[in-house]
Structure formats: structure tokens, C-alpha cells
Amino acid sequence: MKRNAILVLVVALAISAPAWAANPFGQFGGKVGGGNSGAGLLPLYGWALDDDGIEAVDIMVDGVVDGRANYGRARPQVARQYPGYPDSNRAGWVYQLDTTRYLNGQHTLTPRVLSKSGEVQYLKTLKFQWINLTHDLVPFGRIEFPKHQAELRGHCNLATPSRRWSVVSGYTLDTGVQQEDTGVGYVELLLDGAVFANSNSDCFRLTDVGLVNCYGLRRTDLVPIFPHLKDAPHSGYRFALDVGALISVFGYSEGSHRLTVRVGDTYEQISNIDEVVVTFSCDDVNTTPGQDEESIGDLEQPYDGQLFSGLMQVKGWALDWEGVHHVQVYVDGVDVGTASYGFVRPILIPIYPGYPDRAAPGWEHTIDTTALSNGAHQLEVIVTDDLGRDTYIGRRRFVVVNHPRP
């Protein structure tokens, strides 16, 4: 009888063992876009969780750590499947593996997950084949701003004393098998296929924007993503267009135009790294309420499908050429308050020259989810400018999970 009681106690303790006893877990998705081969930078992705929180995800090549992955990417599906974990809202990780640091051939890749309490778990090992040849390793990068199909406005009346500039910005990098064939040599902006500016010959400083038509701008945010590329800390580029002058002086029409960024590396290999189609227009500011320009902005938080209990922080940014009057927040179509406006967003200052609130366009608002029913809800944000025009800037679905008070 005493023995049975002891067994029952042991089983009960095992069943009630604290969650922190569990090892980290997750998934290695492999190469972004699929496949098991590549050259140059190999983009890898996956996710990881632990009940104590994730400290780091290290990527091992043939059993040796190559570097630390960039952890903290939103993975809504993971958040829905594993609610309540410390990092469930941002469980994703990515890593850019520089394969030029290894011999051509087959290699094994294994993510190693470390929890904040020191537990270690190895995710599934995958095999990859890479073959690096100098002529295949061309520059790469992105146009981050403007987005595809954006409208770029300008002062077409040349008598207007101040000019309105449109910024084209992003990053570009280059990798190579040898030191002498690694690195960006120049960056060019092409307008409808013709060279508009070259970073080596046309770089200058523009008031209220900074360096334009230049390469080598500071981008420390890219260092964790491209840890082995020496140029990552200064891999940014920025160009500036006076759309009004292009239309009024240089004969470009209002309407659709193509922007292409072309990059040459130090080995004289050339690549069109990205391209966007935009619309040119004269602003001819009309001050009649309801006919002025729309506001622009973003709803940064929450992420779509995110779970909340208690207080929920909502935040984003908003700009308007006529000035932002206020930002209103709605849940399920019901007004839940006016957001606090005027938070600094340094990254937006150089890409939105001329906007009156660009120095501090951030907004924030707190919602008490205990006033809402458990389950899915719809969040919406509307910006009103100083002339009275409303602009809808974002919508998110979120889920309330409040436990009843004892």
C-alpha cells in the first residue's frame, strides 16, 4: 500500500512538472524559396520557441558554428499554434549564409537553439550543395523606398521657391570567392532605362535630406543579417528626384515610369538588383477640404493574428503634406480613442523631405482588452489631416485571450 502511494506521488509530480523542464523546439525551413543548392549567399529560415524564451539560434556548417541567426521575425501561424510562449509573436529567424567561405561541394547545415535558461536543442540537419564561380557572384540588394506603384509628386511650377524631392533608397552588397572580386564599385539609378545618376560622379549633399546620389550610407541594421560581409555597415544608397523639374524642364510626362537600380562590383560584374514602377504627378496643391493629398503611414503593431491579454499597445506612424491633425483608433468599427502623436522615427526623416511632421511622425495608443470579449477583433486606424481629410492607413486582426478573475 505504501509502495503504491509512492508511485502515485511520483506520477503526480511528473504530470505536474513545470514547463521550464522542456527543451527548446522549432523548425528549420531550409532555403528561402526551396531547393538544396545555391551560390553566394544562401538565405535560410525557420522558427524556435522555449517556455523560458530564446537566447539565440546559431547556424552550424559541417558541425562548426558559422554565425548567429537574426531572431525575432513575426510568424503569425506559429503564434496561433503556440500561444503563451515568451517569443511566440516573433518566433521566426533568418540567416544569410556566405557559402563563398567554404569549398564547393556538399555540406550539412544544422540550427542550434539556445534557451535563456541554458538549454540546447539541435533542429533537423539538412544537406546543401553549392558551387561558387566568380562570374556568377553578382551584386544584390533591394529598393526599399519607394514601393512599387507609389506616386511621386513634385512642384511643376518652377516659380515655387522650395522644391519637392522624392527619395529612392535601399541597400546593395556583393560577395566573391576572392577578396579582389568582393565589394560594390558603384550604384546607378536608371529612369526608364537611361542613367539618371551615378554614385561615383553625382554624389552631393541636399538640404534636409543629407547625402544623395551616393553609396556607402550607414546601415548597421544589416550587420546581423549579413554578418560576414565587410561592407554591410555602410551598404546603403540614396538618390533624389525633383519630379516637378523632370516634368516641366526635361520633358517627362505625368504617369507611369520605371526606376531601376544597377550595381557594378569591383570585378566589373553588373547586375540590375531591383526595379519598381512609380507614377509621376504635379502636386498643384488644392486646399479645398476633401481634395488635398491623402495621408501616408503604417500600422506597425500589433501583427496580424497576434494574441493579447490585459493592455494592448498599438503603434505606427503617419505623415501628411498638409500636416497631421490626429490619428483615430477603432476596434470592430467602434471609436476607442485618439492616439498620442509626435514620437520620433529617425529612419523616416531622410526619405520624406518636406513633410511638416517628419521629425516625429510616430503615434501610439493603449487599449484595455479586458473591455473586449475573448476572441477575434478587427483594429483599424484613420488619419485626419489639418484640412479635414480622412485617410485609412491600416487594419489588423487580433485575438483577445483574457483569463477570468478568480
N, C-alpha and C positions, 0 to 999 in steps of 0.2 A: 504493500500500500504506500509506504514511504517512498519507494523507488518510483512508483507511478506518479506520485505528486511532484517529484523532482523532474521527471520527464516532461510533465505538463508545464512546469515552470520554465524549463529550458525552451520548449516550443513557443511559449508565450513571449519570452524575451526575444526569440528570433523573429517572431512575427512583428513585434513592436520595435525592432531595431531602428535607430534613427536613420533618416535618408542619407546623412552625410557619409554613411559607410559605403555607398555605391560609388563605383569608378566613373570617370567621365565617359561620355558616349557621343557618337555623332556619325557623320557620313563623309566619305571622300568621293566627290562627284567626278573627279578626273579633270580632263582638259575642257576648258570652256569651249562649247561648240561641238564637243565629241571628238572621237578619234584617239589613237595611241601613238601618234608620231608628230614631229614638228621640227622647227629650227629656230634659232634666235631665242626670243622669249617665249616660254611655254606658260600660258595662263591657266592656273589651277584654282579649283574652288571646292568648298564643302561647308559643313557646319559642325558645331560641337557645343555640348551643354554639360553642366555639372551642378548638383544641388548646392555646392559651395561657391560656384562661379568659376569661370575660365580665366586662368592666368595667362596662358599663351598656347599657340599652336605652332610647332616647329616642323619644317619640311625636311625630311631625310632623303638623301640620294645615295643609293647603294649602302645604306646603313649609317651614313655620316650626315650630321645636320648641315644643311646648306644655308638656312636662314629662317627667320620668324615671319609667319604669315600675318597679314593685316586682318585682325579680328574685329568684329563689331558691325557687320553688314546686316541690314534688315532682311529677314527671311520670314515673311508673314505665315507661310504654310507651317513652318516649324513652330512658330509662336502659337498657332492654333492647336497644333498637335501636342505640344508640351508646355501648357500654361503654368505659370508659377515659378519657373526656374529663374535665377537671378539675371541671366542673359538671354532669356527666351525671345525678347523683342529684337535682339540684334545678335543672333547666333551664327551668322554667316562669316566665312573667312575667304580671302583670296590671296594668291601668291603668284608673282611673276618670276618663274624660274629661268635664269640665264643659262641656257644649255651650252653656250659657247665656252663655258668654264670647264667643260668635260669633253672627253674623247667621243667621237662619233660612235654610234652603236646602241645597244640595248642597255637600259638602266632601270632600276627599281625605285619607286617613289613611295614613301610612307609618311603620313602625317602623325606627329606625336603630340598628344594633347596633355597639357599640364593644368590641373585644377589649382585654385587659390589655396587649398589645404595641402598641396604637395602630391596628390595622387596623379599617376601617369597612366595613360591609355594610348595604345597604338591603333590607329584606324587601318582599314583594309589597304594592303600593298598592291599597287598597280605597276605594270611594266610598260615602258615607253621606249620608242626608237627615235633617235634624232640624227640628222645629217646636216652639218653646218658647212656651207660653202660661201666664200666671200661674196660672190656675185648675187647670192640670194638674200643677203642680210641688208635690206634697205631700211632707211629711216621709217619711223612710225610715229603716230600721235593722233591728236583729235582737235577739231574745232569745238571748243566748249561754249563759245558765245559768238554770234547769236545762234539760236536754234533754227532748225530747218523751217522754212516758210515764215520766218519772222518778218515784221515790217520795219524798215529803216527809214526814218523821216528826216527831212532836212529843211533849212531855211532857203527856199529857192529865190527869194527876193534878196539880191546881193547887197541892197542898201541896209539890210538888217545888220547892226553893228556887231552883235555876237553871233558866232557860228554854232551850228548844232552838229556835233560829231557822233558818229556811230563806230563802236569799237568791235573789232574782230580779234578774239583771243583764244588761247589754248596752250597746248604743250607739244613738244616733239623730242624724241630721243633716237639714238642709234646705237646698235650693238655690232660687234665684229669679232672675228676669230683672232685677230691680232690687234695690238694697241694702235698701230698706224691706220687701221681702217675702221676705227671706232670713234664716233662723235659727229655732231652736226656741224656742217660747214656754213650753211646759210638757209634762210627761210624766205619764201616769196609768197605774196598774196596775188592771186590771179583773179581778175574781174572779167567774166565772160570769156575766159581762156587767154586773156592778154595780161602780161605782167603789170601790176599796179604799183608794187613796192618790193624792194629787196632789203633784207635786214643788214646786209653789209654796206650798202651805199646810201640808204634812205633813212636811217635811224635818227630821230631827233626828239626833243622834249616838248610836250604840248601842255600848256597851262591847264590845270585842273584834272589832267589825265596822267601825266608822267611820260615815261619813255614810250614812244610809238614807232611802228615800223621797225621793231627791234626784236632780237632774240637774246636769251640769257637772263630773263627776268626770274626773280626768286620764286621757287615752288617747293618749299620744304615739305608740303603735304604729300608730294610724290615720293619722297625718300623711303617711307615704309613700304610703298608698293613696288618700287624698283630699287631695292637696297644695294644691288651690285653694279648699278650704272653710275659712273662717276659724275655725269652731267645732270643727274636728277635734281639736285638742289637748285639749279639755275636753268631749267628746261622750258621756261615759259616764253611765249611770244605774244606780241600785241601789235595790231595795226589799227589805223583810224581812217575813216572815210567821211568827207564832207559831202553828204548826199545832195544837199541843195546846190553846191557848186558843180557836182558831176552832172546834174540835170540841166542847170542854167548855162554853164560855161562849156562843158565838154561834150554835150550832145547826147548823154544817156537819157533814155526815156523813163518815165514813171512806169512801174510794173515789175515784172519778174526779171531777176538777174542771178547769175551763178558765181559764187565765191569759192575759190579753190586754194588750198594751201599746199605749196610744193616745196619739198625739202631736199637739199643735196648734202650728202655726208662728206667727210674728209677724204674719202676714197673716190669721190666724184660719182657716186651712185645716187640716182634721183628717184624720188617717189612722190606722187600726189597722195598725201596722207589722209586728207578728208575734203569733203565738199558739201556745201549747203546752198539751197536756193532761197533767196530772200526777195522781198518786194521793196522797191524804192518809191517814195512818195514825198510830195511837198507838204509841209505841215499846215501852212496858211492858217494859223490858229484862229478858230472860230469860238468866241467867248459866250455864245448862246448856250445856256444850260441844256444839257442833254445832247449837245452836238460837239463837245470838246473831245479830246483824246481819251480813250479808255485808260484806266489804271492798269498797272502790271504788278505782279507779286507772286508769292508762293506760300502754300501751307506746308510747313516743314515738319510739324509734329502735331498730332500723332501719325504713325504709319497706318496704312490701310489694314484693318483687321486687328489692330492692337487691343490687348485686354487691359482693363483698368478696374481698380477699386479705390475708394476714397477720392482724393483730389486728382484731377487730370490736368496736366499742363498742356496748353495749346499755344503754338508759336509759329511765326513766319515773318515775312517782310512784304512791304507794299510801297510803290512809288507812283507818282502821277506828275505829268508835266506841269499841271496847274497847281499841284500841291495836294497832299492827302489831308482830308478833314477828319475822318475817323474810320475805324475798322470795326465792323459789327460781326458777332459770332452767333450762329443759330444751331440748335440741336433739334432734329426732327421737325424743322420748319418754325420752331419757336425761338424768339429772341432771348438769348441767355446773357447778354451783356456786351458792352463796348470794350474792346481790347485796349490795353495800355500801349501807346505808340511812342517811338523815339529811342529804340535800342540800337546800338552800334552794330553794323555789319561791314567791317573793313573790306571784305572781298568784293563788295558791290560798288565801292566808290570809283574805281578806275573804269568800270565798264558801263556806267550810266552817267556820263558827264552831262551837266546842265540841269539835272533834276533837283528841285529845291530841297528835298528831304534826304538826299542820297547819303549824307554823313551819318544818319541814324534812322534807317527805314524799318527797323525791326519792330514787331509787335508781339505781345504776349497776353494770355488770358488763362485764368484758372477756373475750372468747372468742378463743382462738387457732385460727383457721380452718385452719392447716396440719395440725391433728389431724383434720380432716374431709376427706372425699373431695370432689373437684370436682363441682359440680352443685347441684341444688336441695335445700334443707333446710328443716325446719319448726322455728321458735322459739316456745316457749310460756313464760308466766310465771304463777306461782301465789303468792298472798299468804296467809300464815298469821297469824291474829290472836293476841292474848295469851290467848285462851280455847281456842285449838287449832283453830279453824275455818279450813278452806282455801277460798279463792276464786280462781277462774280469771279473770285480768284481761286477757289478750291473747294473740294469735297472729300471727306474721308468717312469710311465706315469704321466704327469702333465697337467694342463689346464690353459691357459692364458686368463684373462678377463681384458683387458685394456679399459677404457672408452675413447672415442675420446676427444681430447682437444677442449675446447670451441672456 
